[in-house]
């Protein structure tokens, strides 16, 4: 009976596709305003059943009347070679960004990208034009800084040519397109966040440095690595477990010899202020008697092949079945598997191989005619429709299950595969890169474009995954990697040990300084993550955000910003384009930031105040009870800044248990710097906070005494 249903479904699809070919699509079927500066356009042959509900949007848009005359961007729909297409003309000189996780330069103008999630080892397939994630999103910035966003609301395989006109080709049904028009790229990204959602506040520990390899085993090796970090005073928060912790690579199991007591291991790590993150892949080994496979089979939870049988494909354990995450009952079952798993003291989860990767499948994934049965709002359809959102549906189910198991803790989930809007459920990294200077330098524009596509929490494998970096490469990568939003060193199974101390004293000291800089900046970084969770703005930003009208900054992808106030300039950057105005170098841990040959130069914007914490070894020691306020005055001799604080975990901040402190600085008539500190929002009680001021000048930093008053004065040195 199941086979007959699938045949009937396939026949219905063929009829619909035939109708698509004869319906006129050379004109827009419907268009409407759906928000301030936001419009939606439907092609003539739009078939809601084949593309809705939207997987990117938080909710279905509400039409609010005719499209405003201020909307300059309008798609033109057409067909070519039997495929549904759209072209969008833009003003000459417009710079194009976004399209999510892509290899190459920051400025994507003239580039092509294929949206089809792919296990792409070292980005070798298709020159890195298609990688592990899909973001059908384009950010355009005109010469005058006015900006637009284009969201192609379609999960099927698509190609995007970032030319003029922009060309979008879908290998599935016709797409509706949402256009955002705003005065700045920042405003466009905030509108994108309103449409697709913003990331949840992560646990504070997830912002610390993290150490990983494929794999650390047995458990004694895990303890050894963690202990070495503590002995050597190298800041670190997390140790990661790859698949060798499993029994025969079977998910939700522990190897009886290598990891006989995971709870004891986690207790050990927690005792020295480490957290642990453990990998879970989607493929469950096809083995009767293995509880995950038996439950999945009994519950009929697997993705089906075109004949209605459970699809079987090879991954690490051998032949595997794969959960059908379009089914609500599958997601609930999957989430429930985390109860006993997390009970061992695991802190975070790593969902890998979820493109999904299938070693013996076409293009190393599932056949496009595999069948997902759907349920709830999601209709049944072929894998071609759900391929690009398979990973997002998986991490959504994982997050929900972890949250149900530990309702008082903020979940941390990392995903290799994702889709536009997937920042709601997981952080990400840029997959299996190579230990080369080329891919090291490519990491910055990749993280920047993810941020410009709504995903603020990302980073690459520091040091590179494939191959062994030489001393210079690892030193430079650690120095810059301390400033990725997600900061994790990771390498492959047969690679050299890549811990910072494994490369000798010089690399160890460079790494220690780099990470001490990151940890001192945690109060500022945590504040930026809060801003990202509220607005959708990225943590790590392109330099042109400092002045969207300065065309010389549009292609800069070596230097970058943290928020709006801190500029990071790698020492290997070749003639970087930097924003005009006052940007003054700062030292955080005694380093000579301008002359150090490896550590990036950190520059504070004139008019900014950023809070610094103490040098700590993990976020367990994080505190805002004594802060250094670095002040860089602008031409008017003023500056201001902000600090967000909460418990660092849990959800009481949603009930008002947070604090936002505002700092303002100016110069009095007596030639004294006056800095005021006041709480402007939140119910979190702050007691006994001590401050000192560090006035940043070209000749160095002048420090005040410590004071717990709400106002600090210090004389200005001529």
Buried (B, 14 or more C-beta within 10 A) or exposed (E): EEEEEBEEBBEEBEEEBEEBEEBEBEEBBEBBBBBBBBBBBBBBBBBEEBBBBBBBBBEEBEEEEEBEEEBEBBBBBBBEEEBBBBBBBBBEEBBBBBBBBBBBBBBBBEBBBBBBBBBBBBBEBBEBBBBBBBBBBBBBBBBEBBBBBBBBBBBBBBBBBBBBEBBBBBBBBBBBBBBBBBEBBBBBBBBBBBBBBBBBBBBBBBBBBBBBBBBBBBBEBBBEBBBBBBEBEBBBBBBBBBBBBBBEBBBBBBBEEBBEEBEBBBEBBBEBBBBBBBBBBBBBBBBEEBBBBEBBBEBBBBBBBBEBEBBBBBBBBBEBBBBBBBBBBBBBBBBBBBEEBBEBBBBBBBBBBBBBBBBEBEBBBBBBBBBBBBBEEBBBBBBBBBBBBBBBBBBBBBBBBBBBBBEEBBBBBBBBBBBBBBBBBBBBBBBBBBBBBEBBBBBBBBBBBBBBBBBBBBBBBBBBBBBBBEEBBBBBBBBBBBBBBBBBBBBBEEBBEBBBBEBEEEBBBBBBBBBBBBBBBBBBBBBBBBBBBBBBBBBBBBBBBBBBEBBEBBBBBBBBBBBBBBBBBBBBBEEBBBBEEBBBBBBBBEBEBBEBEBBBBBBBBBBBBBBBBBBBBBBBEBEBEBBBBBBBBBEEEBBBBBBBBBBBBBBBBEEEBBBBBBBBBBBEEEEEBBBBBEBEEBEBEBEEBEBBBBBBEEEBBBEBEEBEEEEBBBEBEE
